Amino acid sequence: MRYILLILLTIMALTSHAQIYRWVDDSGDVVFSDEDHPGAEKVDLQESTVYSSPNKSIPVEIETEPESTEQNVPDYVINITSPADNESIWVNNGDVKVTMTVEPSLDKERGDGIVLLLDGNSAAGPQTTLSYQFSNLSRGSHQLEAKVVNNQGEEITSSSITFHLHQASQLNN
């Protein structure tokens, strides 16, 4: 195995110093090759430029993020109290009132608020009130998510539920 490796390394070393030839073919194209050709001239190549970096250590300034002057983010807990998770609601007009609790209370000076998403689409917010009235929702199951966000819209915490809206039908009478 060592013998084969030695032969391969020798062949690679010999081919890396091979001569380059240049000629013009019958079509007028300039051709370069490592094989001699009738009418070809040898091309003298300059030594490759090799760069060695100095062994000096160069001080590098690393930028750090400035310390936040923003107040500490409260450890909010938000809960959707109505409708309850997996609750069935029977209303014909599709009106659903949502109520929530947030502990501790929202810090309005920081600009914290609540964003509501219904079935993944923004429905309200940001707002600081703990209730919201949906109107004319269609029957079926709905996913409701309430998020506490900061003044830049970044989510701090969230809670989600599923509720089922039923409406009377002429088919069931």
Buried (B, 14 or more C-beta within 10 A) or exposed (E): EEEEEEEEEEEEEEEEEEEBBEBEEEEEEEEEBEEEEEEBEEEEEEEEEEEEEEEEEEEEEEEEEEEEEEEEBBEBEBEBEBBEEEEEBEEEEBEBEBEBEBEEEBBEEBBBBBBBBBEEEEBBBBEBEBEBEBEEBEBEEBEBBBBBBBEEEEEBBBBEBEBBBEBEEEEEE
